[in-house]
Amino acid sequence: MVSTAGGLSVDRPFERSDAVQVRARTLLSLFGRPEVFQMSARDFFAVFWEALRAACVALQADKAAAEVPVTSDQVVDTLARLGVPGQNVLGKILEEYWKDLREEPSEIARYKIWAAEYAGTVKGRVDPGQPGTGALPEQPVTRLSMSVVIATRNRAGMLEHALDSLCGQKRLPDEVVVVDNGSADATAAVALSFQDRLNLKVVREERVGIPHARNTGIRAASGDIVAFIDDDCEAEPAWLGEMERPFLEDPHVASAGGNLVPIGGQPEVVARFYRSRMSPETNAERGPAR
């Protein structure tokens, strides 16, 4: 017997006595698969709410009449009454989800990993015989600490422009590591002049060469993510925020990259190479980078 919104009760026999539980486990199990993170945020959360709706019914299998939540708001309320924690975050997810549906600016994609972990926790409640995913954090991780590493050698003027562009990021870096690769000019002084604008760390590497300098920068960095920018580059204001997003949207992402555009339209060889590699047509042929 199933009770829906408005108090309607419907007799609905199933061929299998555990059909409701199987449906819930099947939907919830999707969030343990890498493929689900390739879905758009809107599709991802449409499946998420449907999986939770199925779980609400499955968790009431011992009742003569199960309450079936119809709207996502009812899903949140039903899970709360069933004693499943996490309603504070579910409410925030629902708010961002509705913004996305209304074509308003939304941060819904930043909640993907928490939602997947939550689905795993609920699956453990639906199927107690299977191990759960462990304790769920009370708050989702929607922001990662980011260190930016710049390796530079005798390019004090260019370095200044690069650091200035980092000051203009919409999502500021948590840390900037400047690796002075054996410079003989004012590199260190230029870097230190940004100490009041950036959380800055200047380290020196006497072994000349990008591999040595970048490895030294990685060792000095403390962020969850290490982003690299060359001393002759200027970062667009949205650069760092966009670099962070793939890691929040998919736990299987190990690295990400962006486009490199020549400043002032100069057709430099390296810039042309990166532009050809990062063009939409090339990416479509190669598939998503992971």
N, C-alpha and C positions, 0 to 999 in steps of 0.2 A: 504494500500500500504506500503510495507516494502522495504527500500533501504539497501542493504548489501555492504560489501567491494567491491570496484571496480566500484561502481555506478550502480549495477544491481538492478532493481526494480521488485518486484514480487507481483502480486495480491494474497492475501491470506485470503479468507473469513473465519470467525469463526462463530460457531453456537451461541455463546454468544458475545454480543457487548463488554463486559468487560473481555473477556477471557485473554487478555494480562495482565491486572491489577490483575486478580485472580492468575495467575501463579506467578507473581512477589511477591504478598503478601504471597502466600503459601511458596515459597522458603525463603523469608526473615523472615517469622514467625518461621522457624525451629531454628533460633538462639536465640529464647526465651525459648527453651525447654532444660531441663538438658541433654537429651540423646545425643544431638549433640556434647557435650563436651567429650563424650566417644569415639568419632571417633579419628582416628589418625590425626595428624596435617596436613598431606598431603591430606587426604580425606576431612577434615574440610574445608580447604581453596579451594579445588576443588569445593565444593558446594558453598562456599562464592562467588567465582568469577562468578559462574553460576547465583547465586541470583542477583548479581549486574548487570550482563548482562541483565537479565529479567527486572530489575528495569529501566535500561537505556531506554528500549523500552516503558515500561509503562509510564514513565515520558514524553514521546513524543506523548501521545495518541491524543492530540489535533492537531497534525500535519498531513498533507496529506500524507507525506512520512517520516517514522521514520528511523533514522540512527541506524543500528544494529552493535554494536562493536563485532568483532570476537575474537581478541586476548585480553589478560588481559591488555596490554598496552593501547589498544583502549578503554577499559572499563574505565580506569583511566582518559583518555583524555575526553571521552564523559561526564562523571560525572562532570568534571571541567567546560565544556561548558554549562552544564545544571545548574550550580550554586550550586552544592552540595559540601560542604567543605571537607577537610581532605585529599587532594591529596598528601600532603607531607608524611603522614604516609602510605597511600596506595602505594606510590612508594617504600617505605622501605619494606613494606610487600611483594610486588611483587619481590623485589630483593632477600629477604630471601627465598621466595617460589621457585624461580628458582634455588637457591643454593640447596634446598632440593631435587628438581627433578633431579639435576645433581649429587646427592649423595655426596654433599659437606657439611662440617659442617655448620649448619644453626640454627638461633635462632627463626625460624618461630613460634614455639609453644608458645613463650612468648607474641605473639600478639593476641591470641585467644579471650581474653576478650574484648579488644578494638574492634576487628572485629565484635563481637557479638553486642556491643553497636552501632557500626556504622551501622550494618544491621537494628537495631531498628530505628535509626534516618532516614535512607533511607525509611523504611517502612512508617514512618510518612509522608514523602513527597509523596509516592505513594498513600497512603490512608489518606488524610487530616482529614477525619471524625473520625479517631482513634487517641488517644493520643500517642505522640511520647515518646522517652525515655529521653527527656530532652537534655540539652546542652552537646555536645560531647567534651571531653577534646582535646585540640589541640595536645597534645602529649600522646601516650599510656603509661600505667603503665607496664613497662617491668622489673621492679626491685622492690622488697619489702624490707623494712628494717627488719633485723633479729637480734634478741637478743638470745644469748646462755646462758642458766642458768645451773650452776654446783653447786649441793649441796654436801658439803664435811664435814667430821669430822675426825680429827686426821689422815689424809692421805696426809701429805704435799708432800711426795715423789711421790706418784701416781698423785696428782693434778698437779705437775709440768709437767709430761708427757702429761696429758690431755690438759693443756693450750698450751704446745708446739705444739701439733697436730692442735690446732685451728689457730696458727700462720702460719701453712703450708697449709691452705685452699686455693683452687683456687678462691673461692668466699669468701672473708674474712667476718667475722661477723661485723655487725655495732656496736654491743655492747656485752660485756661478763659480766654477773652477777655471781659472786662467792658468794655463801651463806655459810658462816662459821657457821656450826651448833654446836656451843659450843665447839670448838676445844681447846685443851690444848697444842698443839704443834706449829710448825712454819707455820701453814696454811696461816694465814693472810700475813706474810712476803713473803712467796713464791708467793702468788697471786699478791701482790703489785709489785713484781720484774718484772712482765710482763706489767707494765703500759706504757712502751715506745714502746711496740709491739702491744698492743691491747687497744681498748677503754674499759677500765676496771672499774667495779664498785664492791666493796667488801661490803657486808652487813652481819651483824651477827644476828643469830637467836638462842636464848638460849634454846628454847623448842626443845628437841632432837626428831628427827624423820623425815623421808623423806617427809610426807605430810606437816608438818610445814615448813620445809626448802624450798620446791618447791613453796608453796603458797607465802612465803616471796619473793622468786625470781621472781615470776610472778608479784607481786605488784611493785617490783623495776624495772622491765623491761619496755622498752619504744618502742620496735620494733613492726612492723605489725605482725610478726610471732615470737613466742617463741619456741626455740628448746632446748631440754634437752639432756645433756650428763652426764654420771656418772663420778666420779673422778677416777675410775679405768679403764676408756676406752680411746682409742685413735681414733680420727676421721680420716677416710681416706680423702685424699686431696679433693675429689669431693663431700664429704658428704653434706656440707651446700648448695652448688649449686643445688644438686639433691633434697634436702629437699624443696627448694624454688619453684621448677618447678611445682609441682601439683597445688599450689595455684595460679600460674599465668595462668595455662592452663584451670582451671575450677573454676568458682566463687562459686560453690556449695561444694567445698572441705573444710572441717572444721579441719581435722587433717591428718597427714601422718606419716609413720614410715619406718624404714629400717632394714636391716639385722644386726645381732650381731654375730660376729665371734670371737671365743676364740683366744687370743694372743698366738702365739707359738704353736697352735694346741692343747692346753689343753682342754680336754673334760669336762669342767665344766657343772654342771647340768643346770644352768640358760642359758648358751650359747647353750646347746643342745636344750633346750626348745624354745628359740627364733629362732634358725635355723630351727627347725621343723615347727614352726608357719609361718615363712617367706619364706619357700621353694616354688619354682614355682608350684609344684604339689599341695600343700596345698592351695595356692592362687587361682589356677584354680578351685578347688572345691568350695571355699568360694566366689569367685567373687571379683570384684574390691573393695578395701577398700575406703570408702568415709566418 
